[in-house]
Amino acid sequence: REFQRRSPATENALSIVAPCLTRRTSKKAPLADQRSRSGELERGTKSQFSPFTSFISTISQKKEAAGSSGSPTQLVIPNIKHVRDLPPICLDVRQKRRISIDTLQAEMKAPVPPEPSLPIRTKTVKDFQEDIEKATASGDWKTVYDFFLTTFDSFLELNAAFKKDANASFNTIEDCGINAKFVNAVYDALLNTPQDIQKAVLKGIINGLLQEWKGNTSTFVIFAHFLRQIAALAEADHHFLIHWFKKISQKRFKQLVDRQLQFISLRLFPAKPEEFPPMIKCTWWIQSAAKVLSLLNAANSLASPSIIPYTDFCNSTLDHIDLMEEYHNWQCYGNSHRFSFCQYPFIISIAAKKVIIQRDSEQQMISIARQSLVDKVSRRQRPDMNMLFLNLKVRWMHLVSDSLDELTRKRGDLKKKLKVTFVGEAGLDMGGLTKEWFLLLIRQIFHPDYGMFTYHKDSHCHWFSSFKCDNYSEFRLLMGLAVYNSITLDIRFPPCCYKKLLSPPIVPCDQSTPVGISSVGLDDLDQIMPELAHGLNELLSYEGNVEEDFYSTFQVFQEEFGVIKTYTLKPGGDKIPVTNQNRKEYVQLYVDFLLNKSIYKQFAAFYCGFHSVCASYALMLLRPEEVEILVCGSPELDMHALQKHTQYDGYQKTDPTIRYFWEVVLAFPLELQKKLLHFTTGSDRVPVGGMTDLNFKISRSEVSTDWLPVAHTCFNQLCLPPYKNKKELKQKLTIGISNGEGFGLE
């Protein structure tokens, strides 16, 4: 019964063993012990096995004191070239200090036994598959049973069975030396073998891995100990594993990732807590799984293209833990022995990161407001509510100039909660006016007449103008203000803009340190100027004589306000011809000039403006793609999802008016759907959590059906009169959402 409901962790342990084989092997058990185990299992083939609990209890236990007395031994690998040049374990994990094996807890470090010579095993994939076919047809599994029993007897036997050359030393990132086809065939066949074979395999794994077995019956313990062994490998071994992992097929790579995530989820929220040891006794379980996931994540980042999307590493279970406790532990303890999921941010979903950033911003707002109140009282002045907010008062006809003046005068209040008042309107800002202000202001400052940004039609995105703009100094704050106040903006920047915003993710203390400079290439340029990127690609692949046919030098030309200016890409570049030999350097310098150097002052101001408002260690948790989602939301409108999650007040979803409404809205073109979203929420962008997070509500408005619909954007609420028919509803709704700018009270 125990094995009929085989835990996924059993498959976890079995599936990950072979791909992770390294040169490190364990001592082979004494011959007498082998015979004893073999005899026990042979008897098991003739009679029923005893329950799994008694089976586990027969395994010898190692005294805890003996296990902690020795210090870990580092394996010395000869002839490893360029180990220092290998990439870090977590390429996209921006930690305060890099995690190393030295920071692992003592119980996670395993001693390394000596490396004996391997026995010779000659069975091939074809031989094994023939054995499986014969066993399936005849019902006699003895040959297959003997193979599994021998193979999983120890790491020594595992290496002998699956290494391409038993005596070869594979000190290269190109080939792990494992016969992956054979490994996959053995694993796939194992899942369909009789239970006595599976028990034999489990026993072999236990004997090979669990030197400190404590007698718990859960097979997840096996997997936990195996993950600990991988986590405790030397750093050089980790680098080899990373490069070998990236050669695994997409299907099996995804399986490995999913199983680590499942392991973490079940440890955090077990369906049957009694099946697991107390959390306080196995805190290293989750740490080990996170460490192994970081190896897989690094392999995924190294692969080009990525093996799986980065979002496949996110564990939505973490959305339900105390995220702020994790964040504060990470802030206070860094990479000390106190574990935090923030050390491995690729596991945390964008929704969870948004929660962390929002709460961090709220705490900063409360702190700044409290300080203002204390200052006011200390000067014996009467406090008022306005002092707790960043209050901006602007006129419709002078929106840009008034906003610029207000931001200039109130720079000391930028970290307070933003409130906007439109002069001459009776609207109260409970969030809707702020969204409207951002929307209209962004629309105006991105206009070409302001000269701050240029719009590229081919890529449908904006980029920074190469000439200095006087008005740029304050508007650089807008994107930071929006993220700080949880507002999504309709901004079309290319992805490399957000990569530059995180270079570095925290403003350096030394003001002379360059900011906003990131590693860029032709792929980044292609997102902004696809035609130019295509031309440079053709230059790189040109088979003729580049110097004679193109007659170019390391000099570029730019037009600024009708004036052609020249720039050299390197000292004396105007005299250095571009040749077949140096064209790669020319292209790299040209791309770097366009995306970094030519706009350095403009982007540095933008970077500093963003971080002056949105300064938070939480930014270190984000990928560039996630920053873009936080700033812009999602442009994909799923109106069916909105319909599914809409709440009603005064209506039932079966009422005729509601049925008419959704029939009309679902048939709207995209442009009108965006206008509806803007009319009811103040923004036409979907927040990070999707339509569910909008909390959209339709309320019954007890007014004449001659009236147009009314919206409360602060509460994402649409007040809909009970129109008599579908035609009338469509007409009134279209008029309302098409003329929906401005706020007023009748």
PEMOBEL-V754384 format. One record per residue. N is the residue number from 1. PHI is phi in degrees with one decimal (none if undefined). OMEGA is omega in radians with two decimals (NA if undefined). Layout:
N_PHI_OMEGA / N_PHI_OMEGA
This chain:
1_none_-3.14 / 2_-60.3_-3.07 / 3_-88.4_3.08 / 4_-66.1_3.05 / 5_-105.5_-3.07 / 6_-55.6_3.13 / 7_-66.1_3.04 / 8_-57.4_-3.14 / 9_-64.8_3.07 / 10_-60.7_3.10 / 11_-64.8_3.11 / 12_-55.9_-3.07 / 13_-63.1_-3.08 / 14_-72.1_-3.04 / 15_-76.4_-3.04 / 16_-94.8_-3.07 / 17_-58.7_-2.98 / 18_-65.6_-3.13 / 19_-63.1_-3.07 / 20_-99.6_3.14 / 21_-63.2_3.09 / 22_-127.5_3.13 / 23_-70.1_-3.12 / 24_-76.2_-3.13 / 25_-128.3_3.11 / 26_-102.0_-3.13 / 27_-65.7_3.13 / 28_-73.5_-3.11 / 29_-65.8_3.10 / 30_-56.0_-3.06 / 31_-60.3_-3.12 / 32_-60.8_3.14 / 33_-65.2_3.10 / 34_-61.6_-3.12 / 35_-64.0_3.14 / 36_-62.9_-3.14 / 37_-66.2_-3.12 / 38_-60.2_-3.14 / 39_-63.7_3.14 / 40_-61.5_-3.11 / 41_-72.1_3.10 / 42_-63.8_3.08 / 43_-63.7_-3.13 / 44_-67.0_3.14 / 45_-72.8_-3.10 / 46_-95.9_-3.13 / 47_-132.0_-3.07 / 48_-69.2_3.11 / 49_-71.3_3.03 / 50_-71.4_3.14 / 51_-54.4_-3.06 / 52_-63.4_3.14 / 53_-63.6_3.12 / 54_-71.1_3.09 / 55_-63.0_3.13 / 56_-68.2_-3.05 / 57_-66.3_3.14 / 58_-79.5_-3.10 / 59_-75.9_-3.13 / 60_-66.8_-3.13 / 61_-102.6_3.12 / 62_-101.8_-3.11 / 63_-63.1_-3.08 / 64_-63.3_-3.12 / 65_-64.7_3.14 / 66_-66.9_-3.12 / 67_-70.2_-3.08 / 68_-99.3_-3.05 / 69_-77.1_-3.08 / 70_-91.5_3.08 / 71_-97.9_-3.12 / 72_-60.4_3.11 / 73_-104.4_3.13 / 74_-87.6_3.11 / 75_-79.8_3.11 / 76_-92.2_-3.10 / 77_-103.0_-3.11 / 78_-77.0_2.97 / 79_59.7_3.05 / 80_-86.6_-3.10 / 81_-101.4_3.03 / 82_60.0_3.10 / 83_-62.4_-3.13 / 84_-66.7_-3.11 / 85_-85.0_-3.12 / 86_-68.8_-3.06 / 87_-70.9_3.10 / 88_-66.0_-3.07 / 89_-62.1_-3.09 / 90_-114.8_-3.04 / 91_-64.2_-3.06 / 92_-108.4_3.10 / 93_-97.6_-3.10 / 94_-92.5_-3.09 / 95_-100.0_3.10 / 96_-65.3_3.02 / 97_-138.7_-3.09 / 98_-70.4_3.08 / 99_-73.4_3.07 / 100_-127.3_3.14 / 101_-61.1_-3.12 / 102_-64.3_-3.11 / 103_-88.0_-3.13 / 104_-71.8_3.12 / 105_-66.2_-3.04 / 106_-60.2_-3.08 / 107_-73.5_3.11 / 108_-88.6_-3.10 / 109_-95.2_-3.09 / 110_-108.9_3.09 / 111_-65.4_-3.09 / 112_-104.3_-3.14 / 113_-74.6_3.11 / 114_-65.2_-3.02 / 115_-111.8_-3.14 / 116_-78.6_3.09 / 117_-75.0_-3.07 / 118_-90.2_3.00 / 119_-71.3_-3.11 / 120_-97.8_3.08 / 121_-124.8_-2.98 / 122_-114.2_-3.10 / 123_-65.1_-3.12 / 124_-106.2_3.10 / 125_-60.3_-3.13 / 126_-61.9_3.11 / 127_-59.3_-3.11 / 128_-63.5_-3.13 / 129_-63.8_3.07 / 130_-64.7_3.10 / 131_-61.0_-3.14 / 132_-64.5_-3.14 / 133_-63.0_3.13 / 134_-64.8_-3.12 / 135_-65.3_3.13 / 136_-64.7_-3.11 / 137_-74.1_-3.04 / 138_-95.7_-3.06 / 139_84.4_3.12 / 140_-96.4_-3.04 / 141_-101.2_-3.02 / 142_-60.6_-3.12 / 143_-62.6_3.11 / 144_-65.4_3.13 / 145_-60.0_-3.14 / 146_-62.8_3.12 / 147_-63.0_-3.13 / 148_-65.1_-3.13 / 149_-61.5_-3.13 / 150_-71.7_-3.05 / 151_-62.5_-3.07 / 152_-95.8_3.11 / 153_-68.9_-3.12 / 154_-165.3_3.05 / 155_-63.2_3.13 / 156_-59.6_-3.13 / 157_-70.0_3.10 / 158_-59.4_3.12 / 159_-63.0_-3.13 / 160_-64.6_-3.08 / 161_-74.3_-2.94 / 162_-111.3_3.09 / 163_-73.6_-3.14 / 164_-62.9_3.12 / 165_-133.4_-3.01 / 166_-58.1_-3.05 / 167_-102.7_-3.11 / 168_-81.6_3.07 / 169_-106.8_-3.04 / 170_-96.9_3.12 / 171_-103.1_-3.13 / 172_-142.9_3.12 / 173_-79.9_-3.07 / 174_-80.0_-3.04 / 175_-144.4_-3.14 / 176_-79.0_3.10 / 177_79.1_-3.12 / 178_-100.5_3.06 / 179_-80.6_-3.02 / 180_-61.9_3.14 / 181_-62.5_3.13 / 182_-67.4_3.13 / 183_-57.7_-3.11 / 184_-63.1_3.14 / 185_-64.0_-3.14 / 186_-65.5_-3.13 / 187_-64.7_-3.12 / 188_-61.1_-3.14 / 189_-69.6_-3.08 / 190_-58.9_-3.08 / 191_-64.5_-3.10 / 192_-114.6_3.14 / 193_-89.8_3.07 / 194_-59.6_-3.03 / 195_-66.2_-3.12 / 196_-66.2_3.08 / 197_-69.0_3.12 / 198_-62.9_3.10 / 199_-65.2_3.12 / 200_-62.4_3.12 / 201_-64.1_3.13 / 202_-61.6_-3.14 / 203_-64.3_3.09 / 204_-62.5_3.12 / 205_-63.7_-3.14 / 206_-60.5_-3.13 / 207_-64.1_-3.12 / 208_-80.8_-2.99 / 209_-107.8_-2.90 / 210_-89.8_-3.14 / 211_-76.8_-3.14 / 212_-122.1_-3.07 / 213_-62.8_-3.09 / 214_-109.7_3.01 / 215_92.3_3.11 / 216_-73.0_-3.01 / 217_-86.3_-3.08 / 218_-70.9_3.11 / 219_-69.8_3.06 / 220_-64.7_3.10 / 221_-62.7_3.10 / 222_-59.0_-3.12 / 223_-63.7_3.14 / 224_-61.0_3.14 / 225_-66.4_3.10 / 226_-65.9_3.10 / 227_-61.4_3.11 / 228_-63.3_3.13 / 229_-62.6_3.13 / 230_-66.9_-3.12 / 231_-61.4_-3.06 / 232_-90.3_3.09 / 233_-64.4_3.10 / 234_-65.5_-3.07 / 235_-61.8_3.11 / 236_-61.9_3.09 / 237_-64.5_3.11 / 238_-60.5_3.14 / 239_-64.7_3.08 / 240_-63.1_-3.13 / 241_-59.1_-3.14 / 242_-57.7_-3.11 / 243_-69.5_3.11 / 244_-76.1_3.12 / 245_-59.1_-3.05 / 246_-70.4_3.11 / 247_-94.6_3.11 / 248_-73.2_3.12 / 249_-62.7_-3.10 / 250_-58.6_-3.10 / 251_-60.7_-3.09 / 252_-73.7_3.07 / 253_-62.7_3.12 / 254_-62.3_3.11 / 255_-61.9_3.13 / 256_-61.2_3.14 / 257_-63.2_-3.10 / 258_-61.0_-3.11 / 259_-72.8_3.07 / 260_-65.9_-3.14 / 261_-64.7_3.10 / 262_-64.2_3.12 / 263_-60.0_3.13 / 264_-64.0_-3.11 / 265_-62.1_-3.12 / 266_-70.4_3.08 / 267_-72.7_3.13 / 268_-73.2_-3.08 / 269_-131.9_-3.10 / 270_-69.4_3.09 / 271_-66.6_3.09 / 272_-127.5_-3.07 / 273_-54.3_-3.09 / 274_-68.4_3.14 / 275_-81.8_-3.09 / 276_-114.8_3.00 / 277_-64.0_3.09 / 278_-56.8_-3.08 / 279_-55.9_-3.08 / 280_-64.5_-3.12 / 281_-92.5_-3.10 / 282_-140.4_3.10 / 283_-63.2_-3.12 / 284_-73.3_3.14 / 285_-57.9_-3.08 / 286_-66.7_3.11 / 287_-59.8_-3.14 / 288_-65.3_3.14 / 289_-63.3_3.12 / 290_-64.5_3.12 / 291_-64.3_3.13 / 292_-66.0_3.08 / 293_-61.3_3.12 / 294_-65.9_3.07 / 295_-66.7_3.12 / 296_-65.4_3.12 / 297_-65.1_3.10 / 298_-64.2_3.10 / 299_-63.5_3.13 / 300_-64.5_3.13 / 301_-71.0_3.14 / 302_-72.3_-3.09 / 303_-67.6_3.12 / 304_-132.1_0.00 / 305_-75.1_3.13 / 306_-58.3_-3.12 / 307_-67.0_3.09 / 308_-134.2_3.09 / 309_-61.2_-3.13 / 310_-61.7_-3.13 / 311_-67.9_3.13 / 312_-71.0_3.09 / 313_-87.9_-3.10 / 314_-76.0_3.13 / 315_-112.8_-3.07 / 316_-67.6_3.08 / 317_-60.1_-3.11 / 318_-68.2_3.08 / 319_-63.7_-3.03 / 320_-105.9_3.07 / 321_-98.8_3.13 / 322_-77.2_-3.05 / 323_-66.5_-3.11 / 324_-69.1_3.05 / 325_-65.1_3.08 / 326_-59.9_-3.11 / 327_-65.7_-3.13 / 328_-69.3_3.06 / 329_-60.5_3.13 / 330_-65.7_3.12 / 331_-64.5_-3.01 / 332_-81.8_-2.99 / 333_-111.7_3.09 / 334_57.8_-3.13 / 335_-101.4_3.10 / 336_-74.0_-3.09 / 337_-69.7_3.13 / 338_-81.8_-3.02 / 339_-73.0_3.00 / 340_-145.4_3.09 / 341_-63.8_3.11 / 342_-66.8_3.02 / 343_-69.3_3.14 / 344_-128.3_-2.98 / 345_-64.7_3.13 / 346_-66.2_3.10 / 347_-81.0_-3.05 / 348_-85.8_-3.12 / 349_-71.5_3.12 / 350_-64.0_3.10 / 351_-63.3_3.12 / 352_-68.0_3.11 / 353_-64.9_3.10 / 354_-62.7_3.11 / 355_-60.8_3.14 / 356_-61.5_-3.11 / 357_-65.6_3.14 / 358_-62.4_-3.11 / 359_-69.5_3.07 / 360_-64.0_3.09 / 361_-64.0_3.14 / 362_-61.1_3.12 / 363_-65.5_3.08 / 364_-64.7_3.12 / 365_-60.6_3.14 / 366_-63.1_-3.13 / 367_-62.9_3.14 / 368_-65.9_3.13 / 369_-64.8_3.12 / 370_-64.4_3.12 / 371_-63.9_3.10 / 372_-62.6_3.13 / 373_-65.4_3.12 / 374_-62.3_3.13 / 375_-61.5_-3.13 / 376_-65.2_-3.12 / 377_-66.9_-3.13 / 378_-64.1_3.08 / 379_-91.8_3.12 / 380_57.8_3.08 / 381_-106.7_-3.12 / 382_-77.5_3.13 / 383_-74.6_3.04 / 384_-139.8_-3.05 / 385_-65.3_-3.07 / 386_-61.8_-3.10 / 387_-71.0_-3.12 / 388_-88.5_-3.04 / 389_-129.2_2.92 / 390_-88.9_-3.04 / 391_-94.9_3.09 / 392_-114.9_3.11 / 393_-115.9_-3.04 / 394_-132.1_3.08 / 395_-105.3_-3.12 / 396_-58.9_-3.03 / 397_-78.4_-3.14 / 398_-131.3_-3.00 / 399_-59.8_-3.06 / 400_-68.3_-3.09 / 401_-65.1_3.12 / 402_-65.5_3.13 / 403_-63.8_3.12 / 404_-62.5_3.14 / 405_-64.7_-3.11 / 406_-64.7_3.13 / 407_-65.6_3.13 / 408_-68.4_-3.08 / 409_-73.2_-2.97 / 410_-117.8_-3.13 / 411_-61.1_3.14 / 412_-71.5_-3.09 / 413_-106.8_-3.01 / 414_-61.1_-3.09 / 415_-91.9_3.01 / 416_-90.5_3.12 / 417_-64.5_-3.06 / 418_-80.4_3.02 / 419_-135.2_-3.08 / 420_-118.5_3.05 / 421_-124.0_3.04 / 422_-94.0_-3.08 / 423_-60.0_3.10 / 424_90.3_3.12 / 425_-117.5_-3.05 / 426_-93.4_-3.12 / 427_-65.5_3.09 / 428_-103.8_-3.05 / 429_-83.4_2.98 / 430_-108.2_-3.13 / 431_127.4_-3.08 / 432_-70.6_3.13 / 433_-64.5_3.11 / 434_-62.3_3.11 / 435_-62.2_3.13 / 436_-64.5_-3.13 / 437_-62.1_3.10 / 438_-59.7_-3.08 / 439_-59.9_-3.08 / 440_-71.4_-3.11 / 441_-68.5_3.11 / 442_-59.9_-3.13 / 443_-60.4_-3.09 / 444_-81.7_-3.04 / 445_-73.0_3.07 / 446_-87.2_3.09 / 447_-70.2_-3.10 / 448_-56.1_-3.11 / 449_-62.5_-3.14 / 450_-80.6_3.02 / 451_72.8_-3.13 / 452_-83.6_-3.10 / 453_-135.3_3.03 / 454_-113.5_-3.13 / 455_-102.4_-3.14 / 456_-103.1_-3.05 / 457_-65.5_-3.09 / 458_-63.9_-3.10 / 459_-102.8_3.14 / 460_56.2_3.11 / 461_-143.3_3.10 / 462_-98.6_3.02 / 463_-142.4_-3.03 / 464_-78.0_3.07 / 465_-69.1_-3.10 / 466_-82.0_3.10 / 467_-104.8_-3.04 / 468_-75.0_3.14 / 469_-117.5_-3.08 / 470_-66.4_-3.08 / 471_-80.1_-2.98 / 472_-71.7_-2.96 / 473_-58.0_-3.09 / 474_-96.9_-3.11 / 475_-70.9_3.06 / 476_-63.7_-3.10 / 477_-77.6_-2.91 / 478_-60.7_-3.07 / 479_-67.2_3.07 / 480_-64.2_3.09 / 481_-60.4_-3.11 / 482_-64.6_3.13 / 483_-63.2_-3.12 / 484_-62.8_-3.12 / 485_-100.7_3.06 / 486_60.1_3.10 / 487_-111.6_3.06 / 488_-92.4_-3.05 / 489_-117.6_3.06 / 490_-90.6_-3.13 / 491_-115.0_-3.13 / 492_-114.2_3.02 / 493_-95.7_3.06 / 494_-72.3_-3.11 / 495_-56.3_-3.09 / 496_-66.5_3.07 / 497_-61.5_-3.12 / 498_-75.7_3.02 / 499_-65.2_3.12 / 500_-69.7_3.12 / 501_-65.3_3.13 / 502_-101.2_-3.12 / 503_-119.3_-0.09 / 504_-87.5_-3.12 / 505_-71.5_3.08 / 506_-121.2_-3.11 / 507_-61.1_-3.12 / 508_-67.5_3.13 / 509_-67.7_3.13 / 510_-78.4_-3.06 / 511_-67.2_3.13 / 512_-82.9_3.13 / 513_-71.2_3.12 / 514_-61.6_3.10 / 515_-127.8_3.10 / 516_74.6_3.11 / 517_-100.1_3.14 / 518_-128.6_3.08 / 519_-74.2_-3.08 / 520_-125.3_3.14 / 521_-144.7_-3.10 / 522_-63.4_3.10 / 523_-62.7_3.10 / 524_-67.4_3.13 / 525_-64.2_-3.13 / 526_-62.3_3.12 / 527_-73.4_-3.11 / 528_-113.7_-3.10 / 529_-124.8_-3.04 / 530_-61.6_-3.14 / 531_-66.2_3.13 / 532_-64.7_3.12 / 533_-61.4_3.11 / 534_-64.6_3.12 / 535_-63.5_3.13 / 536_-68.5_3.07 / 537_-64.4_3.10 / 538_-66.2_3.08 / 539_-61.5_-3.12 / 540_-67.7_-3.09 / 541_-98.6_-3.10 / 542_-64.4_-3.05 / 543_-94.1_3.14 / 544_-86.3_3.13 / 545_-86.6_-3.06 / 546_-62.5_-3.07 / 547_-63.9_-3.08 / 548_-76.8_-3.04 / 549_-86.4_-3.10 / 550_-100.4_3.12 / 551_51.2_-3.14 / 552_-112.0_3.05 / 553_-124.3_3.11 / 554_-79.1_-3.12 / 555_-140.4_-3.13 / 556_-124.9_-3.09 / 557_-125.3_3.10 / 558_-134.7_3.10 / 559_-97.3_3.12 / 560_-130.5_-3.11 / 561_54.1_3.09 / 562_81.8_-3.13 / 563_-108.4_3.12 / 564_-85.2_3.10 / 565_-115.9_-3.13 / 566_-112.3_3.13 / 567_-138.2_3.08 / 568_-96.7_-3.09 / 569_-81.0_3.09 / 570_-156.3_-3.13 / 571_-54.3_-3.12 / 572_70.8_-3.05 / 573_-63.1_-3.13 / 574_-69.4_-3.14 / 575_-109.3_-3.12 / 576_-103.4_-3.14 / 577_-74.4_3.05 / 578_-84.5_-3.08 / 579_-122.6_3.08 / 580_-60.9_-3.08 / 581_-79.0_-3.05 / 582_-111.3_-3.06 / 583_-67.3_3.08 / 584_-63.9_3.09 / 585_-63.3_3.13 / 586_-60.2_-3.12 / 587_-62.8_-3.13 / 588_-63.9_3.12 / 589_-66.5_3.13 / 590_-65.8_3.12 / 591_-63.1_3.12 / 592_-62.2_3.11 / 593_-63.7_-3.08 / 594_-67.6_-3.00 / 595_-98.7_3.14 / 596_-124.0_-2.94 / 597_-70.8_-3.05 / 598_-68.9_-3.12 / 599_-120.1_-3.01 / 600_-59.5_-3.09 / 601_-63.1_-3.13 / 602_-65.6_-3.10 / 603_-73.4_3.11 / 604_-61.2_3.08 / 605_-65.2_3.11 / 606_-63.5_3.12 / 607_-59.8_-3.10 / 608_-66.1_3.10 / 609_-64.7_3.12 / 610_-61.8_-3.06 / 611_-77.1_3.11 / 612_-67.7_3.11 / 613_-98.7_-3.03 / 614_-99.9_-3.14 / 615_-76.3_-3.12 / 616_-160.8_3.04 / 617_-63.5_-3.14 / 618_-63.1_3.10 / 619_-63.8_3.11 / 620_-68.9_-3.13 / 621_-85.3_-2.94 / 622_-97.5_2.90 / 623_-88.8_3.09 / 624_-55.2_3.13 / 625_-62.5_-3.12 / 626_-76.1_3.04 / 627_-62.2_3.13 / 628_-60.9_3.14 / 629_-66.3_3.12 / 630_-64.9_-3.11 / 631_-75.6_-2.96 / 632_-104.8_-3.02 / 633_67.5_3.12 / 634_-109.8_3.11 / 635_-80.2_-3.09 / 636_-82.4_3.14 / 637_-96.4_3.08 / 638_-110.2_-3.06 / 639_-70.2_3.06 / 640_-66.7_3.08 / 641_-66.1_3.10 / 642_-62.9_3.11 / 643_-60.3_-3.09 / 644_-63.9_-3.02 / 645_-106.1_3.14 / 646_-74.5_3.06 / 647_-103.2_-3.08 / 648_-128.7_3.10 / 649_-132.5_-3.10 / 650_90.7_3.09 / 651_-123.3_2.88 / 652_-109.9_-3.09 / 653_-67.6_3.09 / 654_-94.6_3.14 / 655_-63.7_-3.12 / 656_-55.8_-3.11 / 657_-60.1_-3.14 / 658_-69.6_3.11 / 659_-64.1_3.09 / 660_-60.1_-3.08 / 661_-57.9_-3.06 / 662_-72.6_3.04 / 663_-62.1_3.14 / 664_-70.5_-3.05 / 665_-65.0_-3.13 / 666_-67.0_3.11 / 667_-93.0_3.12 / 668_-63.1_2.92 / 669_-68.0_-3.08 / 670_-56.1_-3.09 / 671_-62.4_3.12 / 672_-71.9_3.06 / 673_-62.8_3.08 / 674_-64.4_3.13 / 675_-65.6_3.08 / 676_-62.1_3.14 / 677_-63.3_3.11 / 678_-65.1_-3.12 / 679_-62.2_-3.03 / 680_-94.0_-3.06 / 681_-120.1_-3.09 / 682_89.2_3.13 / 683_-149.3_3.10 / 684_-98.4_3.13 / 685_-106.4_3.14 / 686_-91.1_-3.12 / 687_-67.5_-3.05 / 688_-54.9_-3.08 / 689_-77.9_-3.13 / 690_84.5_-3.09 / 691_-60.7_3.13 / 692_-59.4_-3.08 / 693_-75.6_3.14 / 694_-72.8_-3.06 / 695_51.5_-3.07 / 696_-71.5_-3.11 / 697_-134.1_3.02 / 698_-112.9_-3.12 / 699_-111.7_3.09 / 700_-78.1_3.13 / 701_-105.7_-3.08 / 702_-82.4_3.10 / 703_-130.5_3.12 / 704_-62.7_3.11 / 705_-71.6_3.03 / 706_-76.5_-3.11 / 707_-78.7_3.03 / 708_-83.9_3.06 / 709_-63.3_3.11 / 710_-124.9_-3.13 / 711_-124.6_2.97 / 712_-109.8_-3.03 / 713_-65.8_3.13 / 714_-64.4_-3.06 / 715_-116.4_-3.13 / 716_52.3_-3.02 / 717_-119.4_3.08 / 718_-110.3_3.11 / 719_-97.2_-2.97 / 720_-116.6_3.04 / 721_-65.1_-3.11 / 722_-79.0_-3.12 / 723_-61.5_-2.97 / 724_-77.3_-3.10 / 725_-147.3_-3.07 / 726_-65.5_-3.12 / 727_-63.0_3.14 / 728_-65.9_3.14 / 729_-61.6_-3.12 / 730_-62.0_-3.11 / 731_-64.3_-3.09 / 732_-68.9_3.14 / 733_-66.4_-3.14 / 734_-63.1_3.11 / 735_-62.7_-3.08 / 736_-63.3_-3.07 / 737_-75.8_-3.14 / 738_-85.3_3.14 / 739_-131.8_-2.94 / 740_-104.0_3.11 / 741_-91.4_3.13 / 742_103.0_-3.09 / 743_-130.8_3.12 / 744_-160.7_3.10 / 745_-121.4_3.12 / 746_-81.4_NA
